[in-house]
Amino acid sequence: MFIFLFLINKRRSSIFRIYNLQDGKRVRTCKGTIGDENGYLVKIDIDISGRYFATSCSNKCVYIWDTITTECIATLCGHSEIVTDLKFSHDGQYLYTISGDR
């Protein structure tokens, strides 16, 4: 079992780290955005199966990632404001996103 943690620093970061809960060792360090060197992570959520996780970033996009490969499998854009929250549905079939869009 793994736990996802953000790297917190004074400048906002796009980096997160994955740790093994059994031994506390870092498994991976990953970038949570694609193609946005100045962007930073806002939220992260993992689906009920543990296979996928989603990140929202300051570039107004949401990224879906494979937890095993840490490859980005989908990029969701369309909000006109930063996505301030996201959540997978209880059955893992939907991803809900919230932003300041009007």
Stockholm file with secondary structure:
# STOCKHOLM 1.0

chainA/1-102         MFIFLFLINKRRSSIFRIYNLQDGKRVRTCKGTIGDENGYLVKIDIDISGRYFATSCSNKCVYIWDTITTECIATLCGHSEIVTDLKFSHDGQYLYTISGDR
#=GR chainA/1-102 SS CEEEEECCCSSCCSEEEEEETTTCCEEEEEESSSSCTTCCEEEEEECTTSSEEEEEETTSCEEEEETTTCCEEEEECCCSSCEEEEEECTTSSCEEEEESCC
#=GC SS_cons         CEEEEECCCSSCCSEEEEEETTTCCEEEEEESSSSCTTCCEEEEEECTTSSEEEEEETTSCEEEEETTTCCEEEEECCCSSCEEEEEECTTSSCEEEEESCC
//
